[in-house]
């Protein structure tokens, strides 16, 4: 099976559209607690990502910020890279997501340990000009 040929265009398109950064329902203070080092931007969780029709990497900013993300999906016979830019409100979780198509989703569910999602997030505070970069390699779970 040739996964790369079937999914590259779909994953790139989904990642390009993925950083819509839809605000979460949590307001500042009562939402999820952020982890991973950083004073301006943090990952909400650094645990394994659940495999589904939509896989989201949540980040949260301490202040209103502009976010540039680089997401790389790696697997057996498959590697895809996408860069997306958007803005986040202070304390509201959001971030890039991707929607794997049928063959890729099936392969991820069959062998979740062989896939990785590498994420690099660069946040810029427009008020102060502060720039911060964080990165993490996520594993997948069923």
DANOR-V987050 format. One record per helix or strand. SS is the DSSP state (hx for helix, st for strand). FROM is the first residue (numbers start at 1). TO is the last residue. Records with the same first field share a line. If there is no record, write none. Layout:
BEGIN
SS = FROM-TO, FROM-TO
END
This chain:
BEGIN
hx = 3-18, 102-110, 112-114
st = 35-35, 41-43, 49-50, 55-56, 59-61, 65-75, 78-88, 90-90, 94-94, 97-98, 116-124, 131-141
END
